[in-house]
Amino acid sequence: MLRFLLRRSLGAVVILFLLSIVAFLLFFGMPRDPALLMCGKTCTPANLENLHHVLGLDKPIPEQYWIFLTNLVMGSDDFAQGPCPAPCFGYSYHSNEQVWGTLMDRLPATVSLTLGGAVFFLVIGLGTGLIAAWKRGTIVDKTFTAGAMVISSMQIYFLGPLALAILVYQTHVFDKPAYNEFTENPGAWFSGLIIPWVVLSTIFASQYTRMARSSMIEQLQEEHVRTARAKGMSRRYVFLRYAWRGSLIPIVTIFGIDLGSLLGGAIITEYTFGLPGLGRLAVESVFFSDLPLLLGVMLFSATMILLCNIVVDAAYAFIDPRVRLA
């Protein structure tokens, strides 16, 4: 297990390194000059040249990238804004604030949205999927399967405004979604996120319904399950004791990818409901051509995805005894 985790961790570091290079090169292929955006309408050539020097944009691209890597690992005291401890992504071109501090400020909103939505879509998706598999071929199975197919064809940018129009602006059943600190007001935190949770979980739950149903039906055809039934064990016991555990492998795999992606920022959901999370921050970094912020969000999101995948792979051996990590 230790060798497996070490090997996967080293692979993740290599992936992050290559991703940072690609992001760096793509940034310098953008048509907009961040120094020109900061300079304003009354910008002079002298001011523009000075901004290029202050931001370090007058250095060769390889040198800029090397400075970025060393600052990330060791921190730096060379910034005009002040010291930047590791992990140092630098200072934002737009807000002039530390990128790492900005990421940590936006992270609670994304974590709240992700964890709440994950609980909703796992409970709903797995529950309806298992019921559909248990009632295979009945009207219940057909209803759940058809409903999942219809909902999965919808998107958050359609369901989100629709939910706001009906539940907030017309019926006034809920307040407008907003993020509040859980430690300050748990009630406001919950009520402000209930609509984003429901909308987000509706999209994902439909996928997990179909996945759980097909995985469970496949497990029921396995030899060890049929052997258990031949020995006289009840259908309910075999369903919950043997088939259910084996069906978790593909579900956990997809869940790890989904969870990592959402922790990296649910861009459409956060923008639709005005939540100050990492997804919204990613869009703002592109809009303002903010290289330090763009790299920070991208590498942080990629790290979340890779970490979740490593945890999922390690969990396989505990979920299914037939799986061994080599």
VOPAGU-2260 file (C-alpha; in pm, 1 decimal, decimal comma):
REM VOPAGU-2260
SITE   aa  ch    i         X         Y         Z
SITE  MET   A    0       0,0       0,0       0,0
SITE  LEU   A    1     277,5     244,3      90,0
SITE  ARG   A    2     461,5     181,5    -237,4
SITE  PHE   A    3     138,7     227,8    -428,6
SITE  LEU   A    4      62,5     560,8    -260,8
SITE  LEU   A    5     420,2     679,8    -311,8
SITE  ARG   A    6     411,8     588,9    -679,7
SITE  ARG   A    7      79,3     761,9    -734,8
SITE  SER   A    8     194,4    1070,5    -544,3
SITE  LEU   A    9     507,0    1101,6    -758,9
SITE  GLY   A   10     293,2    1064,4   -1069,3
SITE  ALA   A   11      64,1    1339,9    -944,7
SITE  VAL   A   12     361,3    1573,5    -895,2
SITE  VAL   A   13     473,9    1511,4   -1254,0
SITE  ILE   A   14     123,0    1581,4   -1384,4
SITE  LEU   A   15     103,8    1908,5   -1189,5
SITE  PHE   A   16     445,1    2010,7   -1321,0
SITE  LEU   A   17     341,9    1950,4   -1683,0
SITE  LEU   A   18       8,0    2123,2   -1625,4
SITE  SER   A   19     179,9    2433,5   -1489,4
SITE  ILE   A   20     401,5    2450,2   -1799,8
SITE  VAL   A   21     100,2    2422,8   -2031,4
SITE  ALA   A   22     -89,0    2690,7   -1837,2
SITE  PHE   A   23     213,0    2921,0   -1845,9
SITE  LEU   A   24     252,3    2885,9   -2222,2
SITE  LEU   A   25    -120,5    2927,3   -2286,9
SITE  PHE   A   26    -125,6    3247,2   -2082,1
SITE  PHE   A   27     140,3    3409,7   -2296,7
SITE  GLY   A   28     -59,6    3313,5   -2603,4
SITE  MET   A   29    -353,7    3525,7   -2482,2
SITE  PRO   A   30    -415,3    3843,0   -2685,3
SITE  ARG   A   31    -453,0    4072,8   -2383,0
SITE  ASP   A   32    -168,0    4234,1   -2191,3
SITE  PRO   A   33    -232,6    4227,5   -1812,0
SITE  ALA   A   34      -7,6    4532,2   -1763,8
SITE  LEU   A   35    -218,8    4727,4   -2013,3
SITE  LEU   A   36    -535,6    4629,6   -1824,8
SITE  MET   A   37    -385,0    4755,3   -1499,0
SITE  CYS   A   38    -246,6    5074,0   -1650,3
SITE  GLY   A   39    -588,2    5227,4   -1717,3
SITE  LYS   A   40    -718,3    5467,4   -1981,9
SITE  THR   A   41    -449,6    5732,3   -1924,7
SITE  CYS   A   42    -163,9    5485,7   -1966,5
SITE  THR   A   43     162,5    5615,8   -2108,6
SITE  PRO   A   44     441,7    5407,4   -2264,8
SITE  ALA   A   45     662,2    5483,0   -1965,4
SITE  ASN   A   46     398,7    5366,4   -1716,9
SITE  LEU   A   47     336,0    5052,9   -1923,1
SITE  GLU   A   48     706,8    4971,3   -1932,3
SITE  ASN   A   49     733,3    5024,7   -1557,1
SITE  LEU   A   50     438,4    4790,6   -1495,3
SITE  HIS   A   51     598,8    4523,5   -1711,9
SITE  HIS   A   52     910,0    4551,4   -1495,5
SITE  VAL   A   53     718,1    4544,2   -1166,2
SITE  LEU   A   54     516,1    4237,3   -1271,7
SITE  GLY   A   55     823,6    4064,7   -1408,6
SITE  LEU   A   56     673,2    4040,8   -1756,5
SITE  ASP   A   57     984,7    4189,1   -1915,1
SITE  LYS   A   58    1186,2    3876,5   -1831,0
SITE  PRO   A   59    1213,7    3575,6   -2066,8
SITE  ILE   A   60     933,7    3320,3   -2025,6
SITE  PRO   A   61    1164,8    3039,4   -1898,8
SITE  GLU   A   62    1303,5    3273,1   -1631,7
SITE  GLN   A   63     954,5    3376,8   -1525,5
SITE  TYR   A   64     853,4    3012,2   -1493,6
SITE  TRP   A   65    1162,9    2926,7   -1288,1
SITE  ILE   A   66    1090,5    3215,5   -1051,9
SITE  PHE   A   67     733,8    3091,0   -1018,9
SITE  LEU   A   68     849,0    2737,2    -926,6
SITE  THR   A   69    1106,7    2852,1    -671,0
SITE  ASN   A   70     856,0    3088,0    -509,6
SITE  LEU   A   71     598,8    2809,3    -496,2
SITE  VAL   A   72     832,1    2575,3    -309,7
SITE  MET   A   73    1039,8    2815,6    -100,3
SITE  GLY   A   74     840,1    3137,0     -81,1
SITE  SER   A   75     985,4    3478,8    -155,9
SITE  ASP   A   76    1065,3    3813,7       3,0
SITE  ASP   A   77    1125,0    3988,0    -328,5
SITE  PHE   A   78     771,3    4109,3    -392,6
SITE  ALA   A   79     704,5    4480,8    -361,8
SITE  GLN   A   80     380,9    4403,8    -175,4
SITE  GLY   A   81     568,5    4219,0     102,1
SITE  PRO   A   82     689,9    3868,6     190,2
SITE  CYS   A   83     507,5    3570,6      39,2
SITE  PRO   A   84     547,9    3243,4     234,4
SITE  ALA   A   85     531,1    2904,4      62,5
SITE  PRO   A   86     323,3    2790,3    -113,5
SITE  CYS   A   87     365,0    3124,2    -289,5
SITE  PHE   A   88     171,1    3174,3    -612,3
SITE  GLY   A   89     259,2    3541,8    -604,5
SITE  TYR   A   90      28,4    3841,4    -588,4
SITE  SER   A   91    -278,5    3893,4    -802,3
SITE  TYR   A   92    -232,3    4142,4   -1085,9
SITE  HIS   A   93    -588,3    4267,8   -1036,3
SITE  SER   A   94    -649,4    4278,1    -660,0
SITE  ASN   A   95    -282,8    4301,4    -551,1
SITE  GLU   A   96    -349,2    4037,5    -283,3
SITE  GLN   A   97    -170,3    3708,9    -217,7
SITE  VAL   A   98    -309,0    3437,6    -443,4
SITE  TRP   A   99    -291,0    3166,5    -175,0
SITE  GLY   A  100    -484,4    3384,0      67,7
SITE  THR   A  101    -747,1    3452,1    -199,8
SITE  LEU   A  102    -782,1    3079,4    -267,6
SITE  MET   A  103    -829,9    3005,8     101,9
SITE  ASP   A  104   -1089,7    3283,2     129,4
SITE  ARG   A  105   -1291,9    3135,8    -158,4
SITE  LEU   A  106   -1247,1    2770,1     -58,8
SITE  PRO   A  107   -1513,3    2751,9     218,7
SITE  ALA   A  108   -1793,7    2842,2     -23,3
SITE  THR   A  109   -1681,6    2575,1    -270,0
SITE  VAL   A  110   -1639,5    2312,1       3,1
SITE  SER   A  111   -1985,4    2389,7     142,9
SITE  LEU   A  112   -2144,0    2363,8    -201,0
SITE  THR   A  113   -1955,4    2043,3    -284,9
SITE  LEU   A  114   -2010,6    1849,0      36,3
SITE  GLY   A  115   -2375,7    1943,0      67,4
SITE  GLY   A  116   -2444,7    1863,7    -296,0
SITE  ALA   A  117   -2253,7    1533,7    -268,8
SITE  VAL   A  118   -2466,2    1420,1      23,7
SITE  PHE   A  119   -2782,4    1502,6    -168,7
SITE  PHE   A  120   -2690,9    1336,5    -497,0
SITE  LEU   A  121   -2539,1    1026,4    -333,6
SITE  VAL   A  122   -2842,9     961,0    -116,4
SITE  ILE   A  123   -3092,6    1029,3    -394,9
SITE  GLY   A  124   -2893,8     871,9    -678,8
SITE  LEU   A  125   -2786,5     554,7    -501,7
SITE  GLY   A  126   -3124,4     513,0    -334,4
SITE  THR   A  127   -3325,7     535,4    -654,6
SITE  GLY   A  128   -3069,4     324,7    -843,4
SITE  LEU   A  129   -3082,8      41,1    -591,4
SITE  ILE   A  130   -3461,4      49,6    -579,4
SITE  ALA   A  131   -3473,9      35,5    -959,3
SITE  ALA   A  132   -3239,3    -265,2    -959,3
SITE  TRP   A  133   -3442,9    -437,9    -686,5
SITE  LYS   A  134   -3765,8    -376,0    -879,8
SITE  ARG   A  135   -3611,6    -452,8   -1218,7
SITE  GLY   A  136   -3865,3    -469,5   -1498,5
SITE  THR   A  137   -4149,2    -316,5   -1294,9
SITE  ILE   A  138   -4316,6      20,9   -1335,1
SITE  VAL   A  139   -4098,3     156,0   -1054,1
SITE  ASP   A  140   -3782,4      64,0   -1244,6
SITE  LYS   A  141   -3911,0     213,3   -1567,3
SITE  THR   A  142   -4022,8     534,4   -1396,2
SITE  PHE   A  143   -3689,8     591,7   -1219,2
SITE  THR   A  144   -3488,9     507,5   -1530,9
SITE  ALA   A  145   -3695,0     732,2   -1757,2
SITE  GLY   A  146   -3681,9    1016,9   -1506,0
SITE  ALA   A  147   -3304,9     985,5   -1477,4
SITE  MET   A  148   -3268,9     994,9   -1855,7
SITE  VAL   A  149   -3479,8    1310,9   -1883,7
SITE  ILE   A  150   -3305,6    1494,8   -1600,4
SITE  SER   A  151   -2955,7    1399,3   -1718,3
SITE  SER   A  152   -3027,0    1576,2   -2047,8
SITE  MET   A  153   -3080,0    1905,3   -1861,2
SITE  GLN   A  154   -2803,6    2141,8   -1752,0
SITE  ILE   A  155   -2742,3    2359,9   -1448,6
SITE  TYR   A  156   -2762,5    2679,5   -1652,3
SITE  PHE   A  157   -3123,3    2579,0   -1733,7
SITE  LEU   A  158   -3236,3    2435,0   -1398,7
SITE  GLY   A  159   -3062,8    2706,2   -1195,1
SITE  PRO   A  160   -3246,3    3011,2   -1336,1
SITE  LEU   A  161   -3568,5    2807,1   -1347,2
SITE  ALA   A  162   -3538,9    2723,8    -976,3
SITE  LEU   A  163   -3461,1    3087,9    -893,9
SITE  ALA   A  164   -3758,9    3213,3   -1094,3
SITE  ILE   A  165   -4006,6    2972,0    -933,4
SITE  LEU   A  166   -3879,0    2923,7    -578,6
SITE  VAL   A  167   -3734,4    3270,2    -509,9
SITE  TYR   A  168   -3887,3    3541,7    -727,6
SITE  GLN   A  169   -4242,6    3407,9    -783,8
SITE  THR   A  170   -4342,8    3191,6    -487,0
SITE  HIS   A  171   -4088,8    3337,4    -238,2
SITE  VAL   A  172   -4053,5    2995,8     -75,6
SITE  PHE   A  173   -3678,3    3043,3     -33,2
SITE  ASP   A  174   -3450,0    3341,4       4,0
SITE  LYS   A  175   -3205,0    3426,6    -270,7
SITE  PRO   A  176   -2903,9    3191,0    -251,7
SITE  ALA   A  177   -2601,0    3335,3     -73,9
SITE  TYR   A  178   -2303,2    3205,2     114,1
SITE  ASN   A  179   -2282,4    3265,9     489,7
SITE  GLU   A  180   -2016,4    3136,8     725,2
SITE  PHE   A  181   -2131,0    2820,2     902,0
SITE  THR   A  182   -1962,7    2920,9    1226,7
SITE  GLU   A  183   -2141,8    3256,1    1232,4
SITE  ASN   A  184   -2495,4    3150,1    1139,1
SITE  PRO   A  185   -2562,3    2779,8    1063,3
SITE  GLY   A  186   -2925,8    2848,4     976,0
SITE  ALA   A  187   -2841,8    3116,0     719,4
SITE  TRP   A  188   -2563,0    2892,7     582,3
SITE  PHE   A  189   -2809,5    2609,7     523,5
SITE  SER   A  190   -3094,3    2818,0     382,8
SITE  GLY   A  191   -2859,1    3010,1     152,4
SITE  LEU   A  192   -2727,0    2691,0      -8,1
SITE  ILE   A  193   -3036,5    2470,7     -22,0
SITE  ILE   A  194   -3133,1    2569,7    -378,9
SITE  PRO   A  195   -2777,3    2529,0    -519,9
SITE  TRP   A  196   -2756,4    2190,5    -345,5
SITE  VAL   A  197   -3085,8    2071,1    -491,2
SITE  VAL   A  198   -3003,7    2190,8    -843,6
SITE  LEU   A  199   -2651,3    2047,5    -834,5
SITE  SER   A  200   -2767,7    1715,8    -687,0
SITE  THR   A  201   -3049,1    1683,8    -943,3
SITE  ILE   A  202   -2802,0    1673,6   -1231,1
SITE  PHE   A  203   -2558,5    1436,0   -1061,3
SITE  ALA   A  204   -2824,6    1214,6    -899,3
SITE  SER   A  205   -2963,9    1116,9   -1238,4
SITE  GLN   A  206   -2621,7     989,0   -1344,4
SITE  TYR   A  207   -2573,5     794,4   -1021,6
SITE  THR   A  208   -2921,0     643,8   -1052,0
SITE  ARG   A  209   -2838,6     487,3   -1388,6
SITE  MET   A  210   -2490,8     387,9   -1276,1
SITE  ALA   A  211   -2606,0     224,7    -951,4
SITE  ARG   A  212   -2885,1      37,1   -1129,4
SITE  SER   A  213   -2664,3    -104,0   -1405,7
SITE  SER   A  214   -2380,7    -189,1   -1164,7
SITE  MET   A  215   -2613,9    -368,4    -925,2
SITE  ILE   A  216   -2781,3    -567,3   -1202,9
SITE  GLU   A  217   -2436,9    -671,9   -1328,3
SITE  GLN   A  218   -2332,7    -781,8    -979,4
SITE  LEU   A  219   -2646,5    -991,8    -940,3
SITE  GLN   A  220   -2526,7   -1199,7   -1236,3
SITE  GLU   A  221   -2188,8   -1277,2   -1077,6
SITE  GLU   A  222   -2109,9   -1637,3    -983,3
SITE  HIS   A  223   -2055,3   -1571,6    -611,4
SITE  VAL   A  224   -2395,8   -1403,2    -590,3
SITE  ARG   A  225   -2570,6   -1689,1    -769,3
SITE  THR   A  226   -2387,1   -1936,8    -546,7
SITE  ALA   A  227   -2511,0   -1756,4    -237,9
SITE  ARG   A  228   -2866,4   -1771,8    -368,7
SITE  ALA   A  229   -2824,1   -2144,4    -449,2
SITE  LYS   A  230   -2720,7   -2207,3     -89,1
SITE  GLY   A  231   -3058,7   -2082,4      26,1
SITE  MET   A  232   -2973,6   -1727,3     132,2
SITE  SER   A  233   -3258,7   -1480,7      99,0
SITE  ARG   A  234   -3268,5   -1239,3    -192,9
SITE  ARG   A  235   -3260,5    -940,5      39,6
SITE  TYR   A  236   -2954,5   -1071,6     227,7
SITE  VAL   A  237   -2762,6   -1146,4     -92,6
SITE  PHE   A  238   -2861,5    -809,1    -238,2
SITE  LEU   A  239   -2734,0    -611,9      60,5
SITE  ARG   A  240   -2445,7    -834,8     172,4
SITE  TYR   A  241   -2276,3    -936,7    -154,1
SITE  ALA   A  242   -2410,2    -753,7    -460,7
SITE  TRP   A  243   -2420,3    -407,5    -300,8
SITE  ARG   A  244   -2054,3    -410,1    -198,5
SITE  GLY   A  245   -1931,2    -524,5    -538,8
SITE  SER   A  246   -2138,5    -263,4    -719,2
SITE  LEU   A  247   -1958,7      20,1    -537,8
SITE  ILE   A  248   -1635,1      -1,2    -741,9
SITE  PRO   A  249   -1751,5     192,8   -1052,1
SITE  ILE   A  250   -1958,4     428,8    -836,8
SITE  VAL   A  251   -1664,3     518,0    -612,8
SITE  THR   A  252   -1446,2     572,8    -919,8
SITE  ILE   A  253   -1682,6     828,4   -1072,0
SITE  PHE   A  254   -1751,9     984,0    -731,9
SITE  GLY   A  255   -1380,5    1049,2    -679,6
SITE  ILE   A  256   -1358,6    1231,1   -1012,0
SITE  ASP   A  257   -1678,7    1428,5    -948,0
SITE  LEU   A  258   -1577,8    1524,5    -594,2
SITE  GLY   A  259   -1233,4    1641,5    -702,9
SITE  SER   A  260   -1379,3    1842,8    -989,0
SITE  LEU   A  261   -1635,6    2010,3    -763,9
SITE  LEU   A  262   -1375,5    2089,5    -496,8
SITE  GLY   A  263   -1173,9    2256,5    -770,5
SITE  GLY   A  264   -1469,1    2482,1    -840,2
SITE  ALA   A  265   -1823,3    2433,3    -969,4
SITE  ILE   A  266   -1800,2    2715,0   -1222,1
SITE  ILE   A  267   -2153,7    2718,7   -1366,4
SITE  THR   A  268   -2328,2    2659,8   -1031,5
SITE  GLU   A  269   -2130,4    2928,5    -850,0
SITE  TYR   A  270   -2184,1    3180,4   -1128,0
SITE  THR   A  271   -2554,9    3101,2   -1159,9
SITE  PHE   A  272   -2623,1    3156,2    -791,2
SITE  GLY   A  273   -2358,6    3422,9    -725,4
SITE  LEU   A  274   -2153,8    3214,3    -480,3
SITE  PRO   A  275   -1799,9    3340,3    -408,5
SITE  GLY   A  276   -1617,9    3011,8    -472,5
SITE  LEU   A  277   -1316,4    2887,8    -665,2
SITE  GLY   A  278   -1513,1    2834,6    -985,4
SITE  ARG   A  279   -1615,3    3197,2   -1001,3
SITE  LEU   A  280   -1259,6    3298,1    -914,4
SITE  ALA   A  281   -1130,7    3095,9   -1211,5
SITE  VAL   A  282   -1351,8    3290,6   -1451,2
SITE  GLU   A  283   -1242,1    3620,8   -1299,5
SITE  SER   A  284    -873,9    3527,4   -1337,6
SITE  VAL   A  285    -924,4    3462,8   -1709,6
SITE  PHE   A  286   -1127,7    3781,7   -1755,0
SITE  PHE   A  287    -857,4    3999,3   -1596,9
SITE  SER   A  288    -565,2    3804,7   -1755,6
SITE  ASP   A  289    -437,5    3744,8   -1403,0
SITE  LEU   A  290    -155,5    3490,3   -1447,2
SITE  PRO   A  291     -73,2    3424,2   -1077,2
SITE  LEU   A  292    -440,3    3380,1    -990,8
SITE  LEU   A  293    -503,6    3165,1   -1298,5
SITE  LEU   A  294    -213,5    2933,7   -1215,7
SITE  GLY   A  295    -317,4    2916,6    -851,6
SITE  VAL   A  296    -675,2    2815,4    -927,6
SITE  MET   A  297    -571,4    2568,2   -1196,6
SITE  LEU   A  298    -305,2    2392,2    -989,5
SITE  PHE   A  299    -524,8    2385,2    -680,1
SITE  SER   A  300    -813,3    2232,5    -877,1
SITE  ALA   A  301    -585,3    1975,5   -1038,7
SITE  THR   A  302    -442,5    1885,4    -697,2
SITE  MET   A  303    -791,2    1820,8    -559,7
SITE  ILE   A  304    -875,8    1591,8    -851,8
SITE  LEU   A  305    -549,9    1397,3    -821,7
SITE  LEU   A  306    -580,8    1360,0    -443,8
SITE  CYS   A  307    -936,6    1231,2    -471,6
SITE  ASN   A  308    -830,1     980,5    -737,4
SITE  ILE   A  309    -546,4     851,2    -517,0
SITE  VAL   A  310    -783,1     810,3    -221,4
SITE  VAL   A  311   -1035,6     628,7    -441,7
SITE  ASP   A  312    -773,6     389,9    -577,8
SITE  ALA   A  313    -654,4     311,8    -226,2
SITE  ALA   A  314   -1012,2     252,2    -114,0
SITE  TYR   A  315   -1067,8     -21,7    -372,7
SITE  ALA   A  316    -892,7    -283,1    -157,9
SITE  PHE   A  317   -1120,3    -205,3     136,2
SITE  ILE   A  318   -1440,9    -202,4     -66,5
SITE  ASP   A  319   -1382,0    -525,9    -258,3
SITE  PRO   A  320   -1152,6    -797,9    -111,6
SITE  ARG   A  321   -1092,7    -929,1    -464,6
SITE  VAL   A  322    -902,7    -610,5    -550,1
SITE  ARG   A  323    -535,6    -596,5    -458,1
SITE  LEU   A  324    -303,9    -301,1    -506,8
SITE  ALA   A  325      14,2    -403,2    -686,9
